[in-house]
Amino acid sequence: MTTESDRRAGVVALLPAAVLVLAALCLRGPFAAVGPVLDDLVDELSLPTASLAVVTSLPLICFGLVAPFAPTLAGRLGLHRAVLAAVAVILAGIALRLAGAVGLFAGTVVLTGGIAVVNVLLPAVARAEYGRRSAAVVGATTGSMALSASLGAGLAQPLADATGSALAGLALWALPVLAALIAVALLVRRRPDRATPPPAPGRRTAILRDRVALSVMAFFGLQSLSFYAMLTWLPGVLESDAGVSPVRAGVLLAVGAVIGAPLSLVVPPLAARSHGQGGWVLAACAPNAAALVGLLVAPAAAPALWAVLYGLGTGAAFPLAMTLVLLRSRDVAQTGRLSAAAQSVGYLVAATGPFAVGLLHDVTDGWTAGLVLLLVVLAAQLAAGLAAGRPRLVRADA
């Protein structure tokens, strides 16, 4: 029989997870909101579209460049305090965006730097709080990130219209970030973790020579490349090859993302219980393969089905990649190092995806070459995932 004290203890045990989910809700919306109001920003700031388009590609580059420094920051400040500092940086970056054109660029760099640190450290904090039971929490945070991206894109234009300014609409993301900052600060008071010496340079680079770590990094990077390439170009493929309207193409992209998002809650805990995760890798890659083949062979036959299948595949692959970071590492510190390495390499690789597919489209005046490239990437993703899914651990000295 459950007593009142048992229920209270259960609620207290869930509080850190709730804080992490709230923090994750701030990790995609602030930059996902830029694309839908790009034309408004062009008019408001009197800048050419090409220069503002750079703002949409800055986040991935910043993620890749800043991620390697997250474990060092955690080593000096402590894991929880490093997350608190990074959330504060996100808030500062959002505020900086209000300072006109220069502020938009500078604020985007600042806030994505903070996001990169939280991206890396969330799995380590989840492991520190919940140990080997942390897979479900990581799944909840990845689901929260997906929701954040959807809210950022979906609310961008309504918020700009409501405030009368695209910049002011972007600034409203300060409200959930401020709530997350307060929540993390309260968690830090309950978890006064001590700063530890940062990993030695040899330890930081050793993980780049470990085969298990490299397979995890490759899977993370290739699934990110596929996701961001299709996030950028799927509407164009559907408009050009499937003959759907621009509005419907955008709706199909959003529907695919929404349908795939709940997999973040299901995949991590179930995959963590498996002896190996190779079967889960196959299950995540199969829908993407079917979607790409469908778009190549019969794009107009079932455009909604191709969008949903791609959403399911990418919706499963990202939480699975984050789960592999947990399962292949030995302790909290190594989880942080592997997360940093996977996200640094992964997001720099991912940044090439939209560019490569767009370049192939310009050169060939069609989408076939880009879709074939994504099939090749998917084959490499499958191979890397099968290697990463084997039940092994990164070396103790990495």
C-alpha positions in Angstrom: 0.0 0.0 0.0 1.4 3.4 -1.1 1.7 5.9 1.8 1.7 9.7 1.6 5.4 9.7 2.3 6.1 7.3 -0.5 4.1 9.5 -2.9 6.0 12.5 -1.7 9.3 10.8 -2.2 8.3 9.8 -5.7 7.4 13.4 -6.6 10.7 14.6 -5.2 12.6 12.0 -7.2 10.9 13.3 -10.4 11.8 16.9 -9.8 15.3 16.8 -11.3 13.8 15.2 -14.4 11.2 17.9 -14.7 13.9 20.6 -14.5 15.9 18.9 -17.2 12.9 18.6 -19.5 12.2 22.4 -18.9 15.8 23.2 -19.8 15.6 21.1 -22.9 12.5 23.0 -23.9 14.7 26.0 -24.4 17.3 24.3 -26.7 15.7 24.5 -30.2 12.9 27.2 -30.2 15.2 30.3 -30.1 16.9 29.4 -33.4 14.0 27.4 -35.0 12.0 30.6 -34.8 14.3 32.5 -37.1 13.5 30.8 -40.4 9.7 31.4 -40.5 10.2 35.2 -39.9 13.2 35.6 -42.2 11.3 37.9 -44.6 10.0 40.0 -41.7 13.6 40.4 -40.4 14.8 41.4 -43.9 12.3 44.3 -43.9 12.7 45.2 -40.2 16.5 45.3 -40.4 16.9 46.5 -44.0 19.4 43.7 -44.7 19.7 41.4 -47.8 18.1 38.0 -47.5 21.5 36.2 -48.1 23.1 37.8 -45.1 20.2 36.8 -42.8 20.2 33.3 -44.2 23.5 32.9 -42.4 21.7 33.1 -39.1 19.9 29.9 -39.9 23.2 28.0 -40.4 25.1 29.5 -37.5 23.6 27.2 -34.8 25.0 23.9 -36.2 28.4 25.4 -36.6 28.4 26.9 -33.1 27.2 23.5 -31.7 30.2 21.8 -33.3 32.8 24.3 -32.3 31.6 24.9 -28.6 30.7 21.3 -27.6 34.3 20.2 -27.0 34.7 22.8 -24.2 31.6 21.7 -22.2 33.4 18.9 -20.2 36.1 21.4 -19.2 33.5 23.9 -18.1 31.8 21.2 -16.0 35.1 20.2 -14.5 35.8 23.7 -13.3 32.3 24.7 -12.2 30.7 21.4 -11.4 28.2 19.7 -13.7 25.0 21.4 -12.4 26.6 24.8 -12.1 27.9 24.5 -15.7 24.3 23.9 -16.9 23.1 26.9 -14.9 25.8 29.2 -16.4 25.0 28.0 -19.9 21.2 28.7 -19.5 22.2 32.2 -18.3 24.2 32.6 -21.5 21.2 31.5 -23.6 19.1 34.2 -21.8 21.8 36.8 -22.5 21.9 35.9 -26.1 18.2 36.2 -26.5 18.3 39.7 -24.9 21.2 40.7 -27.2 19.2 40.0 -30.3 17.1 43.1 -29.6 20.1 45.3 -30.5 19.4 45.5 -34.2 21.2 43.7 -37.0 24.5 43.3 -35.1 22.7 42.1 -32.0 20.8 39.5 -34.0 24.1 37.9 -35.3 26.0 38.3 -32.0 23.0 37.1 -29.9 22.5 34.1 -32.1 26.2 33.1 -31.6 26.0 33.7 -27.9 22.7 31.8 -27.3 23.8 28.8 -29.5 27.0 28.6 -27.5 25.0 28.3 -24.4 22.7 25.7 -26.0 25.7 23.7 -27.2 26.9 23.3 -23.5 23.5 22.3 -22.3 23.2 19.8 -25.2 26.3 18.1 -24.1 25.8 18.1 -20.4 22.1 17.1 -20.2 22.9 13.3 -20.6 25.6 13.6 -18.0 23.3 15.4 -15.5 20.6 12.8 -16.1 23.1 10.0 -15.4 24.3 11.8 -12.3 20.8 12.1 -11.0 19.4 8.7 -12.0 22.3 6.4 -12.8 21.6 3.6 -15.2 17.9 4.4 -15.1 18.6 7.7 -16.9 17.6 6.5 -20.4 14.0 7.4 -19.8 15.0 10.9 -18.7 17.2 11.4 -21.7 14.3 10.3 -23.9 12.0 12.9 -22.2 14.6 15.6 -22.8 15.0 14.7 -26.5 11.2 14.8 -26.8 11.2 18.2 -25.2 13.8 19.4 -27.7 11.6 18.2 -30.6 8.6 20.0 -29.1 10.8 23.1 -28.7 11.7 23.1 -32.4 8.0 22.7 -33.3 6.9 25.5 -31.0 9.7 27.8 -32.3 8.7 27.3 -35.9 5.0 27.2 -35.3 4.7 30.3 -33.0 7.3 32.5 -34.8 4.9 34.3 -37.1 2.0 34.6 -34.6 4.4 36.1 -32.0 5.8 38.5 -34.6 2.3 39.6 -35.6 1.2 39.9 -31.9 4.2 42.1 -31.0 4.4 44.0 -34.3 8.1 43.1 -34.6 10.0 39.9 -35.6 12.8 40.8 -33.2 10.3 41.3 -30.3 8.7 37.9 -31.1 12.1 36.2 -30.9 12.7 37.9 -27.6 9.7 36.3 -26.0 11.7 33.1 -25.8 13.3 34.8 -22.8 10.3 33.9 -20.8 10.7 30.0 -20.8 14.5 30.4 -20.6 14.1 32.6 -17.5 11.8 29.9 -16.0 14.4 27.2 -16.8 17.1 29.4 -15.2 15.2 29.7 -12.0 14.4 25.9 -12.0 18.1 24.9 -12.6 19.2 27.4 -9.9 16.9 25.7 -7.4 18.3 22.3 -8.4 21.9 23.6 -8.0 21.0 24.6 -4.4 19.9 21.0 -3.8 22.9 19.5 -5.6 26.0 21.4 -4.5 28.4 19.4 -6.6 32.0 20.2 -6.3 34.1 21.3 -9.2 36.7 18.8 -10.2 39.8 19.2 -12.3 39.0 19.2 -16.0 40.1 16.2 -18.0 43.7 16.2 -19.1 44.3 17.0 -22.7 45.3 13.4 -23.3 42.1 12.1 -21.8 40.1 14.5 -24.0 41.7 13.3 -27.2 41.9 9.6 -26.3 38.2 9.2 -26.9 38.7 10.1 -30.5 40.9 7.0 -30.9 38.5 4.6 -29.4 36.5 2.4 -31.9 33.4 2.3 -29.8 33.4 6.0 -29.3 34.0 6.6 -33.0 31.1 4.4 -34.0 28.8 6.4 -31.7 30.1 9.7 -33.1 29.6 8.5 -36.7 26.0 7.4 -36.0 25.2 10.6 -34.2 26.7 12.8 -37.0 25.1 10.9 -39.9 21.7 10.8 -38.4 22.0 14.6 -37.7 23.1 15.2 -41.3 20.0 13.3 -42.6 17.7 15.2 -40.3 18.9 18.7 -41.0 19.2 18.1 -44.8 15.6 16.9 -45.0 14.4 19.6 -42.6 15.7 22.1 -45.0 14.8 20.6 -48.4 11.9 18.2 -47.9 9.3 20.9 -48.7 11.2 21.7 -51.9 11.3 18.1 -52.9 7.5 17.7 -52.3 6.7 20.9 -54.2 8.9 20.1 -57.2 8.6 16.3 -57.5 5.3 15.5 -55.8 3.4 18.6 -57.0 2.1 19.7 -53.7 1.5 23.3 -52.7 4.1 25.2 -50.6 1.6 25.4 -47.7 0.8 21.7 -47.8 4.6 20.8 -48.1 5.2 22.8 -44.9 2.3 21.1 -43.2 3.5 17.6 -44.2 7.0 18.4 -42.8 5.4 19.5 -39.5 3.2 16.5 -39.3 6.1 14.2 -39.9 8.1 15.9 -37.1 5.1 15.8 -34.7 4.4 12.1 -35.3 8.1 11.2 -34.8 8.5 13.2 -31.6 6.8 10.7 -29.2 9.3 8.1 -30.1 11.7 10.0 -27.9 9.7 8.8 -24.9 9.6 5.1 -26.1 12.9 4.3 -27.7 15.5 5.2 -25.0 14.1 3.1 -22.1 13.3 0.1 -24.4 16.6 0.2 -26.2 18.5 0.5 -22.9 16.9 -2.8 -21.7 18.1 -4.7 -24.8 21.4 -6.5 -24.7 22.5 -4.8 -27.9 20.8 -2.0 -29.9 21.5 -3.3 -33.5 17.8 -4.1 -33.9 16.8 -0.6 -32.9 19.3 0.9 -35.4 17.6 -1.2 -38.1 14.2 -0.1 -37.0 15.2 3.6 -37.0 16.9 3.4 -40.5 14.1 1.4 -42.3 11.5 4.2 -42.4 14.0 6.6 -43.8 15.1 4.2 -46.5 11.4 3.6 -47.5 10.8 7.4 -47.6 13.9 8.1 -49.7 13.0 5.3 -52.1 9.4 6.5 -52.3 10.6 10.1 -53.1 12.9 8.8 -55.8 10.6 6.3 -57.5 7.0 7.6 -56.9 7.1 11.0 -55.1 3.5 11.9 -56.1 2.0 8.6 -55.1 1.9 9.2 -51.4 3.7 12.4 -50.3 2.1 12.3 -46.9 3.4 8.8 -46.3 6.9 9.7 -47.3 6.9 12.7 -44.9 5.5 10.6 -42.1 8.0 7.8 -42.6 10.9 10.2 -42.6 9.6 11.8 -39.4 9.4 8.4 -37.8 12.9 7.5 -38.8 14.5 10.7 -37.7 12.3 10.8 -34.6 13.7 7.4 -33.5 17.3 8.0 -34.6 18.1 11.1 -32.5 17.0 9.6 -29.1 18.7 6.4 -30.0 21.9 8.2 -30.6 21.7 10.0 -27.3 20.9 6.6 -25.6 24.0 5.1 -27.1 26.1 7.8 -25.6 24.8 6.7 -22.2 25.1 3.0 -22.8 28.6 2.9 -24.3 30.2 5.1 -21.5 31.3 3.9 -18.1 30.6 6.8 -15.7 29.3 10.4 -15.6 32.6 12.0 -16.6 33.0 9.7 -19.6 29.4 10.3 -20.6 30.2 14.0 -20.7 33.3 13.4 -22.8 31.5 11.1 -25.3 28.6 13.4 -25.5 30.9 16.4 -26.3 32.8 14.4 -28.9 29.7 13.0 -30.6 28.0 16.4 -30.7 31.1 18.3 -31.8 31.8 16.0 -34.7 28.1 15.3 -35.3 26.9 18.9 -35.7 29.9 19.9 -37.9 29.1 16.9 -40.1 25.4 17.8 -40.0 26.1 21.4 -41.2 27.3 19.9 -44.5 24.1 18.2 -45.3 21.8 21.1 -46.3 24.7 22.6 -48.3 25.5 19.4 -50.2 21.9 18.6 -51.1 21.3 22.2 -52.1 24.5 22.3 -54.2 23.5 19.1 -56.0 20.1 20.5 -56.7 21.7 23.7 -58.3 24.1 21.6 -60.3 21.7 19.0 -61.6 18.5 21.2 -61.6 16.7 18.4 -59.7 16.5 16.5 -56.4 17.4 13.0 -57.6 21.2 13.3 -56.9 20.6 14.8 -53.4 18.2 12.0 -52.5 20.7 9.4 -53.7 23.3 11.0 -51.6 21.1 10.8 -48.6 20.6 7.0 -49.3 24.3 6.6 -49.3 24.5 8.5 -46.0 21.8 6.3 -44.6 23.7 3.2 -45.5 26.8 4.6 -43.7 24.5 5.5 -40.8 23.2 2.0 -40.6 26.8 0.5 -40.6 27.9 2.9 -37.9 24.8 2.3 -35.8 25.2 -1.5 -36.0 28.8 -1.1 -34.7 27.7 1.3 -32.0 24.8 -1.0 -31.0 27.1 -3.9 -30.0 27.2 -4.3 -26.2 30.7 -2.8 -25.5 32.0 0.1 -23.6 34.4 2.9 -24.4 37.9 2.1 -22.9 38.4 3.1 -19.3 41.3 5.4 -20.2 39.3 7.3 -22.9 
